[in-house]
Amino acid sequence: MRSYRPGSGPRSVAAALLAVSLAACGGGTGAGAGGAGGSGAGDPYFPRSGNGGYDVLHYALDLSYDPRARRLEGAATITARATRDLTAFNLDLSGLDVGTVTVGGKGARWSRDGQELTVRPRGVLDRDARFRVVVRYSGVPGTVTDPDGSEEGWLRTADGALALGQPVGSMAWFPGNHHPSDKAAYSVAVTVPEGLRVVSNGEPAGEETKEGRTTYRWRTTEPMASYLATVAIGRYEVGRATTRSGLPVYTAVDPEQADASRAVLARLPEVVEWAERTFGPYPFSSAGAVVERPQDVGYALETQNRPVFPGAPDMALLVHEIAHQWYGDSVSPRTWRDMWLNEGFATYAQWLWQEDHGGGSAQRTFDALYAGGYFPDEGSNEALWAFPPAEPPDAASISATPVYWRGAMVLHKVRQTVGDEAFGALLKGWAREHRHGNADTGDFTAYVEESAPDEDFDGIWREWLYGEGRPARP
């Protein structure tokens, strides 16, 4: 999830929410006429996040933003497949004013209830049928305050705006199925006053200036969870490079951060190449980074293709966010309970980079954490054992210390058990097995056990992954 510098469920819930969705649509349905999709994806921590009854295949977002008025106008064209017969379905959209909604080119009835935009097409959408929804909307996009107090959504910056979405902030700037279990391709067009630049995920797909305004187009062909989508608007110094294999690397840096960022970002191709050797083939068609001013955003985020940094990153933070392209972006969590699969892997990547580049071993880092001598303040050392990484107690805890650091310790215990060579194969195999998909903790433990059938992992899962408090070290 969010990366701060050190020191600084069940699907049945969606069915339970079916009655709420039906009420929002203005009534029930006749026998055999289909029903309403659920108004949630059943996430254990964010039950209203996402929706049931359909699978999004592609988002086409056509946006226009005026930084002075802070006004956003948008048209979202969503191509989806019905996973059941539907008379109504929900989209997540926070704030903003909806103008019109069409389904299959025909006007559709709609209603609002908080973040839920309920759409009722003129006819039944048959199971497995593809359909296209167009939502036109406008207004001043806002921020979403998470349970841990951090802000996401549409963040105003000194010279533009920055859209960040983890875990649920993307609904502040476009309607959609905002849960990591539903990934899709994207095309994004954003029109801004001439002189500003727009950076998004994927690859540039053209730009044009007309009557004092410039439209920038970006395209993402690989599946992407909506929380990883970003739009950065402002004045940026753009850098272009390639890895030795020819992978494009695109960076956009706020001019105030350019000097401080130059040396670290020059090593970005090297970091990607190291990660490919360690984790397997890079899962996307480009890499890169966006560097904003520290006061504009307080955390780094692994937005797909090009992570966002709050000021010039150091090498540890750069490695962490690049590792997320495999673990979190390509292999995405099935629910927000599975965040340790993102953060534990990305944190362990920092330990591996350190090992390979003249720093201390992962074993030394593990020992320091266990002994309580890693973090400079005692509170952080105590927080490490606050809860098991696979079971954060609430939504406010999914980016807390145990998810990152104790999650990495779980991986180190696996490495100790299987040995370095088998562990290296496991890192690559896990990323390959679930490439561009979703996985949960049960998938991971099963994969490890199948990869090393002669080893006993019960103690690791019981004490380190699910156990309360500080495990007794063997």
C-alpha positions in Angstrom: 0.0 0.0 0.0 1.3 3.4 0.9 5.0 3.4 1.5 6.2 5.7 4.3 9.9 6.0 5.2 10.8 3.9 8.2 10.2 5.8 11.4 8.1 8.3 10.0 -13.4 -12.0 2.8 -16.1 -13.4 2.1 -18.0 -12.9 -1.2 -21.2 -13.7 0.7 -21.4 -10.1 1.9 -22.2 -8.9 -1.6 -25.2 -11.2 -1.6 -26.3 -9.8 1.8 -26.2 -6.3 0.3 -28.5 -7.3 -2.6 -31.6 -6.0 -0.9 -30.0 -2.6 -0.4 -29.2 -2.4 -4.1 -32.7 -3.4 -5.1 -34.1 -0.7 -2.9 -31.8 1.9 -4.5 -33.0 0.9 -7.9 -36.6 1.6 -6.9 -38.0 -1.9 -6.5 -37.6 -5.6 -7.2 -37.9 -7.6 -10.4 -40.3 -10.1 -11.8 -39.7 -13.8 -11.9 -37.1 -14.7 -14.5 -36.4 -11.1 -15.3 -33.0 -11.0 -13.6 -32.0 -9.0 -10.6 -29.7 -6.3 -9.3 -26.0 -6.6 -8.9 -24.6 -6.3 -5.3 -23.7 -2.8 -4.0 -20.4 -4.2 -2.6 -17.7 -6.8 -3.5 -17.7 -8.4 0.0 -14.5 -6.9 1.2 -13.9 -7.5 4.9 -12.7 -4.0 5.5 -14.4 -1.9 2.9 -17.8 -3.7 2.3 -19.2 -0.9 0.1 -16.1 -0.9 -2.2 -16.7 -2.5 -5.5 -19.9 -4.1 -6.8 -21.3 -7.4 -7.9 -23.0 -8.7 -11.0 -20.4 -7.6 -13.7 -16.8 -7.6 -14.6 -15.2 -4.4 -16.1 -13.1 -5.0 -19.2 -12.1 -1.5 -20.2 -12.4 2.1 -18.9 -12.2 5.0 -21.4 -11.9 8.2 -19.4 -12.2 11.6 -21.2 -11.5 14.3 -18.7 -11.1 18.1 -18.7 -9.6 19.9 -15.7 -9.4 23.6 -14.8 -6.9 24.0 -12.0 -8.0 27.6 -11.2 -11.6 26.7 -10.7 -10.6 23.2 -9.6 -13.4 21.9 -11.8 -13.4 18.5 -13.4 -15.6 17.5 -16.3 -15.6 13.8 -17.3 -17.2 11.2 -19.5 -16.4 7.6 -18.4 -17.2 4.9 -20.9 -17.1 1.5 -19.2 -17.2 -1.7 -21.1 -18.2 -4.7 -19.0 -19.5 -8.2 -19.0 -22.5 -9.2 -17.0 -21.8 -12.2 -14.6 -25.5 -12.7 -14.0 -28.8 -11.5 -15.5 -29.0 -7.8 -14.5 -31.9 -5.4 -14.2 -29.7 -2.9 -12.3 -26.1 -2.5 -11.2 -24.0 -0.2 -9.1 -20.9 2.0 -9.8 -18.8 3.6 -7.1 -18.6 7.4 -7.4 -17.9 9.8 -4.5 -19.1 13.4 -4.8 -19.3 15.0 -8.3 -22.5 15.6 -10.1 -23.9 13.1 -12.6 -25.4 14.6 -15.7 -26.5 11.6 -17.9 -26.1 7.8 -17.9 -26.6 5.6 -21.0 -26.4 1.8 -21.3 -25.9 0.5 -24.8 -26.5 4.0 -26.2 -29.9 4.4 -24.6 -30.7 6.6 -21.6 -30.9 4.8 -18.3 -32.5 5.6 -15.0 -30.1 6.2 -12.1 -30.0 7.2 -8.5 -27.4 8.1 -5.9 -26.9 6.9 -2.3 -23.6 8.0 -0.9 -20.8 6.5 -3.0 -23.3 4.2 -4.8 -24.5 5.2 -8.3 -27.2 2.7 -9.1 -28.0 2.3 -12.8 -31.1 0.8 -14.2 -31.0 0.0 -17.9 -34.1 -0.1 -20.1 -33.8 -3.9 -20.6 -32.3 -6.9 -18.8 -28.6 -7.4 -19.4 -28.2 -11.1 -20.0 -25.5 -13.1 -18.2 -22.2 -13.1 -20.2 -23.4 -10.2 -22.4 -21.1 -7.3 -22.9 -22.5 -3.9 -22.4 -21.3 -0.3 -22.5 -22.1 2.3 -19.9 -21.4 6.1 -20.4 -21.5 8.3 -17.4 -21.1 12.1 -17.9 -20.3 13.9 -14.7 -18.7 17.2 -13.4 -17.9 19.1 -10.3 -15.0 19.8 -7.9 -13.4 16.5 -7.1 -12.5 16.0 -3.5 -10.4 13.8 -1.2 -11.2 10.7 0.7 -10.0 10.4 4.2 -9.0 6.8 5.0 -9.6 5.1 8.4 -5.9 5.7 9.2 -6.3 9.4 8.6 -4.4 9.7 5.3 -5.9 11.4 2.3 -6.3 10.1 -1.3 -8.6 10.8 -4.2 -8.1 14.1 -6.2 -5.3 16.0 -4.4 -4.7 19.6 -5.3 -1.0 20.4 -5.9 0.9 23.6 -6.2 0.5 23.7 -10.0 -2.2 21.2 -10.8 -3.6 18.0 -9.3 -2.6 14.4 -8.4 -5.1 11.5 -8.4 -4.3 8.6 -6.0 -6.6 5.8 -5.2 -5.4 3.3 -2.6 -7.6 1.9 -1.2 -10.8 3.6 -2.4 -9.9 7.1 -3.6 -10.3 6.5 -7.3 -14.1 6.8 -6.9 -13.4 10.5 -6.2 -12.6 11.1 -9.9 -14.2 8.4 -12.0 -17.1 6.0 -11.6 -16.3 2.3 -11.6 -16.0 -1.0 -9.9 -13.5 0.2 -7.3 -12.2 -3.0 -5.8 -8.8 -4.7 -6.6 -10.6 -8.0 -7.5 -11.9 -6.3 -10.8 -9.0 -5.3 -13.0 -9.3 -3.8 -16.5 -7.5 -2.0 -19.3 -7.6 1.8 -19.5 -7.4 4.6 -22.0 -7.2 8.1 -20.5 -7.5 11.5 -22.2 -7.1 14.6 -20.1 -7.4 18.2 -21.4 -5.7 21.0 -19.4 -4.5 24.6 -20.0 -1.6 24.8 -22.4 1.7 24.7 -20.5 0.7 22.0 -18.1 1.5 18.4 -18.6 -0.5 15.2 -17.8 1.1 11.9 -16.9 -0.8 8.7 -16.3 -0.3 5.0 -16.4 0.8 2.9 -19.4 2.2 4.6 -22.5 1.7 8.0 -24.1 -0.9 7.8 -27.0 -0.6 11.2 -28.4 -1.2 14.9 -27.5 -2.6 17.9 -29.3 -3.0 21.6 -28.5 -6.0 23.6 -29.6 -7.2 27.0 -28.6 -5.0 27.3 -25.6 -5.7 23.8 -24.2 -3.7 20.6 -24.6 -5.1 17.1 -24.5 -2.8 14.2 -23.4 -3.7 10.6 -24.1 -2.4 7.5 -22.3 -3.2 3.9 -22.8 -2.8 0.9 -20.4 -3.3 -2.5 -22.1 -2.4 -4.7 -19.2 -5.1 -5.3 -16.5 -5.0 -2.7 -13.7 -6.9 -2.4 -10.5 -8.5 1.0 -10.2 -6.6 1.9 -7.0 -3.4 1.8 -9.1 -4.7 4.4 -11.6 -3.2 7.8 -11.5 -3.4 11.2 -13.2 -0.7 13.8 -12.5 -1.3 17.3 -13.7 1.4 20.0 -13.5 4.7 21.2 -14.8 7.2 18.4 -15.0 10.6 17.7 -16.3 10.2 14.6 -18.4 12.9 12.0 -18.8 13.0 9.0 -21.2 15.3 6.0 -21.1 15.3 2.3 -21.7 16.6 -0.8 -20.0 19.1 -2.9 -21.7 16.2 -5.1 -23.0 14.5 -2.1 -24.5 11.8 -1.5 -21.9 10.7 2.2 -22.0 11.3 4.1 -18.8 9.3 7.4 -18.5 9.8 9.8 -15.6 8.1 13.1 -14.7 9.6 15.2 -12.0 8.4 18.5 -10.5 11.1 21.0 -11.3 11.7 21.8 -7.6 12.6 18.1 -7.1 14.7 17.6 -10.3 18.2 18.1 -8.8 17.5 16.0 -5.8 16.0 13.2 -7.9 18.4 13.0 -10.7 21.0 10.6 -9.3 18.5 8.1 -7.9 16.2 8.1 -11.0 19.2 7.6 -13.2 19.5 4.2 -11.6 15.8 3.3 -12.3 16.7 1.1 -15.3 19.3 -0.7 -13.2 16.7 -1.4 -10.5 14.2 -2.8 -13.0 16.9 -5.0 -14.5 17.8 -6.3 -11.0 14.2 -6.9 -10.2 13.8 -8.9 -13.4 16.7 -11.1 -12.4 15.2 -11.6 -9.0 11.4 -11.8 -9.6 11.1 -12.7 -13.3 10.1 -10.9 -16.4 8.8 -7.3 -15.9 5.0 -7.6 -16.0 4.2 -4.4 -17.9 5.1 -2.6 -21.1 6.8 0.4 -19.5 8.3 1.6 -16.2 8.9 5.0 -14.7 8.2 7.3 -11.8 6.4 10.6 -10.9 8.0 12.8 -8.4 5.9 15.5 -6.8 6.6 18.1 -4.0 6.6 16.6 -0.5 3.9 19.0 0.8 1.5 17.9 -1.9 1.4 14.2 -0.9 2.7 12.5 2.2 3.4 9.0 0.9 4.7 7.0 -2.0 2.4 4.8 -3.9 3.0 2.0 -6.4 0.7 3.3 -9.2 1.0 1.0 -12.1 4.0 1.5 -14.5 5.1 4.7 -12.7 5.0 5.0 -8.9 4.4 8.4 -7.3 6.9 9.7 -4.8 6.6 12.6 -2.4 9.9 14.3 -3.2 13.1 12.7 -4.3 13.1 9.0 -3.3 16.1 7.2 -1.8 17.2 3.8 -3.2 15.3 1.8 -0.6 12.0 3.5 -1.5 12.6 3.2 -5.2 13.3 -0.5 -4.9 10.2 -1.0 -2.8 7.9 0.7 -5.3 9.4 -1.0 -8.3 9.1 -4.4 -6.6 5.4 -3.6 -6.2 5.0 -3.8 -10.0 5.3 -7.6 -9.5 3.7 -7.9 -6.0 0.6 -5.8 -5.7 0.2 -4.4 -9.3 0.5 -7.6 -11.4 -0.3 -10.0 -8.5 -3.0 -7.9 -6.8 -4.8 -8.7 -3.5 -8.1 -10.5 -3.6 -9.3 -8.4 -0.7 -7.7 -5.7 1.4 -7.1 -8.3 4.1 -4.3 -9.6 1.9 -2.2 -6.5 1.9 0.8 -8.2 3.4 1.2 -10.0 0.1 1.9 -6.6 -1.4 3.9 -5.0 1.4 5.7 -8.0 2.8 7.1 -8.8 -0.6 8.1 -5.2 -1.4 9.7 -4.8 1.9 11.7 -8.0 1.5 12.8 -6.8 -1.9 14.6 -3.9 -0.1 16.4 -6.5 2.0 17.4 -8.5 -1.1 18.7 -5.3 -2.8 20.7 -4.5 0.2 22.2 -8.0 0.2 23.1 -7.8 -3.4 24.7 -4.3 -3.2 27.1 -4.5 -0.3 24.7 -3.9 2.6 23.7 -6.1 5.5 22.2 -9.5 4.9 18.4 -10.2 5.2 19.3 -12.3 8.1 20.9 -9.4 9.9 17.8 -7.2 9.2 15.6 -10.1 10.5 17.7 -10.4 13.7 17.6 -6.7 14.4 13.8 -6.6 14.0 13.3 -9.6 16.3 15.7 -8.2 18.9 13.9 -4.8 18.9 16.8 -2.8 17.7 15.9 -2.0 14.2 13.6 1.1 14.5 15.0 4.2 16.2 12.0 4.6 18.5 10.8 1.9 20.9 7.2 2.4 19.8 7.8 1.2 16.3 9.6 -1.9 17.7 6.6 -2.7 19.9 4.2 -2.0 17.1 5.8 -4.8 15.0 4.1 -7.4 17.2 0.7 -5.6 17.5 -1.1 -8.1 15.3 -0.4 -10.9 12.8 0.3 -9.7 9.2 -2.4 -11.8 7.7 -5.1 -10.5 10.0 -5.1 -6.7 10.4 -7.7 -5.9 13.1 -9.4 -3.2 11.1 -9.3 -1.0 8.0 -7.0 1.5 9.8 -4.3 -1.2 10.2 -3.9 -2.5 6.6 -0.8 -0.2 6.1 0.6 -0.6 9.7 4.0 -1.8 10.7 3.2 -5.6 11.0 1.9 -5.7 7.4 5.2 -4.5 6.0 7.9 -5.7 8.3 6.5 -8.8 9.9 5.2 -9.7 6.5 8.8 -9.6 5.3 9.8 -11.7 8.3 7.3 -14.4 7.2 9.0 -14.6 3.8 12.4 -14.8 5.5 11.2 -17.7 7.6 10.1 -19.4 4.3 13.6 -18.7 2.9 15.3 -20.3 5.9 13.1 -23.4 5.5 13.6 -24.0 1.8 17.0 -22.5 1.1 18.2 -19.7 -1.1 17.9 -21.5 -4.5 14.4 -22.8 -3.9 13.3 -19.4 -2.4 14.5 -17.6 -5.5 12.5 -20.0 -7.7 9.5 -19.4 -5.4 9.6 -15.6 -5.8 9.6 -16.0 -9.6 7.0 -18.8 -9.6 4.5 -16.9 -7.4 4.7 -13.8 -9.7 4.4 -16.0 -12.7 1.5 -18.1 -11.3 -0.7 -15.1 -10.6 0.5 -12.7 -13.3 -2.1 -10.0 -14.0 -4.5 -11.7 -11.5 -5.5 -11.7 -7.9 -4.4 -13.9 -5.0 -5.0 -14.2 -1.2 -3.1 -15.6 1.7 -4.5 -19.0 1.3 -3.3 -19.1 -2.3 0.2 -18.2 -1.1 0.4 -20.7 1.7 -0.8 -23.4 -0.7 1.7 -22.4 -3.3 4.6 -22.6 -0.9 3.5 -26.0 0.4 3.1 -27.4 -3.1 6.5 -25.9 -4.1 8.3 -27.7 -1.2 6.2 -30.7 -0.3 8.8 -32.2 1.9 9.0 -29.3 4.3 6.7 -28.4 7.2 5.5 -24.8 7.2 2.8 -25.2 9.9 4.8 -23.5 12.5 5.6 -20.5 10.2 1.9 -20.0 9.4 0.8 -20.5 13.0 3.4 -18.4 14.7 4.5 -15.8 12.2 1.7 -15.3 9.8 -1.4 -15.8 12.0 0.1 -15.8 15.5 -0.5 -13.1 18.1 2.4 -11.3 19.7 6.1 -12.0 19.3 6.8 -15.5 18.2 9.2 -17.7 20.2 12.2 -17.9 18.0 13.6 -21.5 17.5 
